[in-house]
């Protein structure tokens, strides 16, 4: 009897683990079992964070930060790159300086990490690998910015941190100190960092104090608007690996406030007041998406929310947080742009719509769409869960920078 009971327990435990790990993975995604395990790990972390939050032990985002802490690596120089942690304009940065001789002035990349404005660190193993590789392959100076995070700091602190670092670095005295060519500078970032890079590029156009112009901007699966969280990409990828719709809603709302009313309104997509209905033209996917991404989705007019939320948290309507809301006139003059989007990503349509709007405004755009990838894929290049598609995307990004910067 005891043996039977043990077998039954083992069977039930195995069934539970299999149920937990199993996630339907799209057919075109390579290494499905690896992706499934990654998805299960992130889901488990999310559930633990949720439990810790509900029990009052720690804020949901602070619990997610445990992954960031576990992934942290100290600044370590190697034979190709000298790596140091320092500050630019009182903001923490990780600086990568190539050791290889240069024929003339070097290129530079200012990089903003992802993590929903709430988690992440320039010192995470995945980001350290990405920025170190960028510095080595391009023989470029790389400044990776450790901007302050929510929930401790809300918008516009994150934007102000990355903007002040960028503005500091673009001073001619600083560029000459690091041997950087003022005509070959890029801002780049992934996810929330892509959002910050796009916002910085827009803000620089308006800033008469900055004389140095960016040559390029590179936006890797960027989050670009919180107005319509019911785009086809949000509908299709609601439960896909790494970034579910619910988690993205949490990130967006937490960027502006820890108060729950905004999160609840965003979750039901009724947070924009009727008097701001004109802004929806900038995110109207029925006009901005190509037919193959519209599929059989039907565009419905927005359900409007109360004016109170927009008055209390005007940040979600600010172009510094939502670069896709910039007018056509504000997009003109932006630098040569690289946008990477992934098919299986809630943020896919943000990037696609921005590419369309930039092209219409006369900005030269390379839009790289990865049909077999999901959000965050590029981060899995230096971990035990290395993904072939991550290497592929990283190499395509580096190749583009090498050709265009």
N, C-alpha and C positions, 0 to 999 in steps of 0.2 A: 504493500500500500504506500509505504514511504517513498519507494522508488518511483511509483506512478505519480505521486504528488510532486516529486522533484522534476520529473519529466514534464509534467503539466506546467509547472512554474517556468521551466526553461523554455518550453514552447511559447507560453504567453509572453515572456520577456522578449524572446526573439521576434515574435510577431509585432510587439510594440515598437521595438527598435527598427524593424524593417519598415513599419508604417511611418515612423518618424523620419527615417532617412529617405524613404522613397518620395521623390517629387517628380511629377511628369516633366520631362525635359524635352524641349522641341527637337524634332528629328534631325534638323540640320546642325545641331550643336555637337562638336567633336568631344571626345572623352567624357561621355555622359555620366559615368559613375563618379568620376572625379568632381564634376560639376555638382552632382547630387550630394556628395559628402560636404563640399564647400557650402552648399545651400543649407544643409542640415545643421552645420556648425553655426552659421549665422542665425538660423532660426532658433537654435538652442540659446544662443547668447541673447537674442531678442526676448525670449520667454523668461530667462533669468532676470533680465533688466526690468521687464514688466512686473515680475513678482517682487523684486527689490523695491521698485517704485511704490507699488500698492501697499507693501508692508511698512512703508515709511523709512526704509533703511538707507536708500540713496535715490537721487534723481535718476530717471531712466537713462538720460544721456551720460551721466557720470558712470553708470554701470557699463555702458557701451565703451567708455573710455578705457576700461580695463584691458580691452583688446589692443588699444593704442599703446598702453604701457607695456604690455607683453611683447609687442613688436619693436619696441624702442631699441635703437643701437646708438652707441656713443659716436661722436664725430671721429672717424678714423681715416687717416691719410693712407694712400697706397703709392705704388711706384708711378702711377699716372696722374693722380689728383691730390692736392692738398686740401683737407677738409677741416673747417673750423666753425664753431658756434660763436656768433658775435651779435652786435646790435647795429641796425641802421635806423637812425631817427627814433631811437628808444624802443624799437620793435625787434624782437628776437629773429635772427635769420641764421640759416646754415649756408655757409659760403664754400663753393667748390672752385678751386683755382687749378687749371691744368699745369702740369710740370713740363710738358713737351714744349720745345722751342716754337716760336711763332714767327713767320716771315714778316708780319706787320701787326697791326692792331687786331685784337681778338673779337669774336662775336660774343654776345651775352644773352642769357635767358633768365628772366625773372619768373619764378615758378610758384604757384599757389596750390597747395594740396587740397584734396577733396575731404569729404566727411560731413556734409550737410551743415556746415558752419558750426557744428557742435562737437565733432570728434576729429581725430587725425593729428598728425604731427610730421614736420619735415624730417624728424629723426626716425620715423617708422622704417623698418627694413625695406618695405616695398618702395617707399618714396626715396630713401637714401640710394637704393639701387637705380631707380629711374633718373634721378638728378646727377648722380655720379657717372652713369653711362652717357647721359647727354653731354656732360662736361668733357668726358674722355673722347667720345666719338666726334664731337664738333670742335674740339680744342677750344671750348668756350667757357667763359666765366658764368657760373650758375648761382643765382641768389634764390634760395628756397625759404619762403617766409613763414614764420610761426606766428600767425595772427592770433589774437585772443578769441576765445570760443564761447558760444552759448552753452549752458544756460546762465553762466556768470555774466556774460556780456552779450547784449543784443545789438541788432542793426542800429546805427551804422558803424559800430566799432570795428567789426571785421573788415568792412570796406575801407574805413579810414586808416587802419593799420597797413593794409597792402598798398593803399594809395600813397601813404607817406613814405614807405620804403621805396616805391617806384620813383617818386619825385626826388627823393634824396639821391638815389643811384644815378638818375639821369642828369645830375649836375655835371658840368664839364670837368670840374676839379676831381670828382669821384671817378668818373670814367677814365680820366688820364692816369689816376693813381693805380687803377687795375688794368691799364693798357687796353681799354675797350673802344672799339670803333663806334662812334655815335650814330653811324648810319646802318648799324647791323645789330639792332636790339629787338628782342621779342618778349612779350608777356604770354604766359601759358598757364594752364591749369586744367584739372579734371574735376568733373561733377560740380560741387560747390565752388571749387577753385576755378573751374571754367567760367562760372558765373562771375566771379570776382575779376578774372582776366578781361572778360568782355566789358564789365562795368568800368574798369580802369582805363581801357582803350578809349571808351566813349568820353570819360571825364577829361582825359588828356587833351582831347580836341577842343574843349571849352576853356582850358587853363592857359591863360596868356603868359603865365610865369615860366612855363616849361618850353624851352626852345628846341630840345631834342625830340625828334619824332620817332615813333616806333616803326620798324620796318615791317614786322609781321605780328599777328596774334594767332595762337594755337589753342583751340577750345576742344577739350576731350570730353565727350558725352556731357555737355554742360546743362545745368539747370538755368533756364532763362526767363521763366515767368510763373508766378503763382496765381494768375487770374483764373485760368481754366484748367482745373485738375481732372477733367473728364475727356481729354483728348483721346483719339483712337489708341495711342500708345499706352495711356493710363488704363484704358479698358482692357486691352489685349494682354498687358503684362502686369496686371494687378497683383498676381501672386508669384511672379517670376523670381529667380534667384537673386540674392544680395539686396536688391532695392524694391520692396513691395510698395504699392500705392500708399498704404497706411503709414509706412516708415517715412516716405517722402513728404506726406502731409505733416507728420511730426516734425521733420527737419524744417520745412518751410515755416510752420507756425512758430516753432521755437526760435527761429532766427529773429522774430519780431517780439515775441513775448512768451512767458511761461504760463500766462492765463489760459484756461481751457476754452473759453468761448470762441476764440479765433480758430483754434484747432478743430473744434466741433463744426464750425461754419465751413471751414475749408474741406473737411471730410465729406460734407454733403454738397460741396461746390456752390454754396450760397453765401459768399462773403463780400461780394462786390455790390455796392449800392447802385440803384438805377441812375442816379445823376452822373455816374462815371461810366455809363454804358458805352460811350464813344471809344473807350480804351479797347473794347473787344475787337475792333477792326484790326488791331495789331497782332492778335492771337487767333484770328478766325481761321481754323484749320480747313474749312471747306474751300477757302480761297487760296490757302498757302501750301497745302500738301499736294504732292503728285497723286494721280489716280491710284497707283499701286499701293499707297499707304492708306488711302481712304477706305479701300475694300468695300464692305457693305455697311459701314457705319453711317448713321444719319446725323447731320448737324442739327442740334436743337438750340433755340435761343436760350441764353443764360437765365437762371433763376436768381433774381436779385435779393440781396440781403439788406441788413439794416445799415443806416448811415453811421451809426454809433461806432462800429468796429473800425471803419475806414478813418474816422476822425481820431479815434484813440490810437490806432496803429497805422499811421499813413505810410509806413515803410513799404508795405507790400504793393503800393502803387508807385513807388519811387524807382526811376530808371537805374539808380545805383544798386538796387536789389533785383530789379526786373528789366534787364537790358533790352528785352524784346519789345518793351513799351515805348522805346525811343521812336520819335517821329522819323519819317524818311529823311528829312533835312538833317537830323542829328546823326544819321548813319553815314551820310556822304563824307568822304574824306577819311574813313577808317582804313587801317592798313590792310595789306594782303592778308587773307584769312584762311586758316585751316580749321575745318570742323570735322570731328569724328563722331559718328552716331552708331549705335548698335541696335539691331532689329528688336532684340528681346529686352527692351529697356523702357521704363515708364517715361524717361526723359528724351526718348528718340525724337518725338515730334517737335520739341523745343528747338533742337539743333537743326532739324530739317527746315522749319519755318524761318529760323534766323538766316540760314544759307540763302533761302529764297528772297527774303527781304533785303539782305545785303546786296545780292546780285541786282535786284531791281533798283537799288540806290547807286549802282555803278561800282561797287566794291569787288575786286577780283577775289573769288572764293574757290578753294578746293574742298569739296564735300566728299569725305571718305565714309561710305556706309558699309559697316560690317554685318552681313546678313546672318552670320552664324555665331554672333557674340552677344553677351549680356552685359549689363552695367558693371563697371569695375573690373572687367576682364584684364585690362592692362596691368592691374596691380599684382596679378598672379604670375610673376616672372622670377621671383627670387625666394619663393617659399617652398615647403615640402609639396604643396599643392600646385606646382608649376603647371601652367596651361600652355599648350602649343599656340592657341589663338592669342594669348597674352603677348607672347614673343613676337608674333606676326604683327600685331597692332603697334607694339613699341617700335619695331623696326620700320614700319611704314611712317610713323610720326617722325622718327629720327631722320629718315631719308628725305622727307619733305622739308624739314628744317635745314638739312644740309644743302638741298637744292635751292632754297628760297631765302635763307637768312645770310 
